[in-house]
Amino acid sequence: MLREIRDVLAEHLQVSGVDEHTHLFRDLELDSVQQLTFVVEIENHFEICFDDGDEATIQTVGDVVDAVSRKLLDS
């Protein structure tokens, strides 16, 4: 799953060299448009839908992996 999230970051935000500890805001310095793009592309790629407030718990790439995993298990 980490590889797929890396692929989304690379394809849609031209970001590479991330691991599960990479902080989306501090390390990647994503602005609000990039954040929205990332969320939408992750939802599209994995065919999930985040709930309101889910993004508040997501700070790192590892958090994204965890959130996507939970959504896939719930569906």
C-alpha positions in Angstrom: 0.0 0.0 0.0 2.9 2.4 0.8 4.1 1.9 -2.8 0.7 2.9 -4.2 0.6 6.0 -2.0 4.1 6.9 -3.2 2.9 6.5 -6.7 -0.1 8.9 -6.1 2.3 11.5 -4.6 4.7 11.1 -7.5 2.1 11.2 -10.3 -0.2 14.0 -9.0 2.1 16.1 -6.8 5.6 15.3 -8.3 6.8 14.3 -4.8 9.3 11.4 -4.5 11.6 9.9 -1.8 9.0 9.5 0.9 8.6 6.9 3.5 6.1 6.2 6.3 7.7 8.8 8.5 7.5 11.6 6.0 5.3 14.5 7.4 2.9 15.7 4.7 2.9 19.3 5.8 6.3 19.9 7.5 8.4 17.8 5.2 6.5 18.0 1.9 5.1 21.5 2.6 1.8 20.7 0.8 -0.4 23.8 0.4 -4.1 23.6 0.8 -4.7 22.8 -2.9 -2.1 20.1 -2.9 -3.6 18.6 0.3 -7.0 18.5 -1.4 -5.6 17.0 -4.6 -3.8 14.3 -2.5 -6.9 13.4 -0.6 -9.1 13.2 -3.7 -6.5 11.2 -5.6 -6.1 8.7 -2.7 -9.9 8.3 -2.5 -10.1 7.8 -6.2 -7.2 5.4 -6.3 -8.4 3.2 -3.5 -12.1 3.7 -4.2 -12.8 4.9 -0.6 -14.3 8.0 0.9 -12.8 9.7 4.0 -15.3 10.9 6.6 -15.3 14.5 7.9 -12.5 14.7 10.4 -10.4 11.8 9.1 -7.9 14.2 7.7 -7.3 15.7 11.2 -5.6 12.5 12.2 -3.4 12.3 9.2 0.0 13.9 9.6 2.5 11.4 8.0 2.5 9.1 5.0 2.2 6.2 7.5 -1.0 7.8 8.8 -2.3 7.7 5.3 -1.5 4.0 5.0 -3.3 3.4 8.3 -6.4 5.5 7.3 -6.7 3.8 3.9 -6.3 0.4 5.5 -9.1 1.1 8.0 -11.4 2.3 5.2 -10.7 -0.8 3.1 -11.4 -3.1 6.0 -14.7 -1.3 6.8 -15.9 -1.6 3.2 
